[in-house]
């Protein structure tokens, strides 16, 4: 029986940005880490924008993953300087 539900709305229990930061460091070693917070916010924005299209069957999960990275890159200072 579930007796309580916890919502971590401010990342105090789980830092959602940590795995993103690790992936960026690994995949884009030239990325200016001083822009990490802005890039993560954009990435989450495009996750929220695109996910309904996956749920509606309009996009595959693979395309969605590519699209949100591409859109984040387009809006950020270059990932590969």
KAQUI-V105504 format. One record per backbone hydrogen bond with DSSP energy under -0.5 kcal/mol. NH is the residue of the N-H (numbers start at 1). CO is the residue of the C=O. E is the energy in kcal/mol with one decimal. If there is no record, write none. Layout:
nh | co | e
NH | CO | E
NH | CO | E
This chain:
nh | co | e
8 | 6 | -0.5
9 | 7 | -1.0
11 | 8 | -0.8
16 | 14 | -1.1
18 | 15 | -0.9
19 | 15 | -0.5
20 | 16 | -0.7
21 | 17 | -2.8
22 | 18 | -2.3
23 | 19 | -2.2
24 | 20 | -2.6
25 | 21 | -2.5
26 | 22 | -2.0
27 | 23 | -3.1
28 | 24 | -2.6
31 | 28 | -2.4
33 | 31 | -1.0
35 | 32 | -2.5
36 | 33 | -1.5
39 | 35 | -2.5
40 | 36 | -2.8
41 | 37 | -2.3
42 | 38 | -2.1
43 | 39 | -2.7
44 | 40 | -2.6
45 | 41 | -2.1
46 | 42 | -2.7
47 | 43 | -1.8
48 | 44 | -2.5
49 | 45 | -2.2
50 | 46 | -2.3
51 | 47 | -2.1
52 | 48 | -0.6
53 | 50 | -1.3
54 | 50 | -1.1
54 | 51 | -0.6
55 | 51 | -2.4
56 | 52 | -1.8
57 | 54 | -1.5
58 | 53 | -2.1
59 | 53 | -1.4
64 | 60 | -2.4
65 | 61 | -2.4
66 | 62 | -2.0
67 | 63 | -3.3
68 | 64 | -2.5
69 | 65 | -1.4
70 | 66 | -2.6
71 | 67 | -3.0
72 | 68 | -1.9
73 | 69 | -2.5
74 | 70 | -2.5
75 | 71 | -1.5
76 | 72 | -0.8
76 | 73 | -0.7
81 | 79 | -0.7
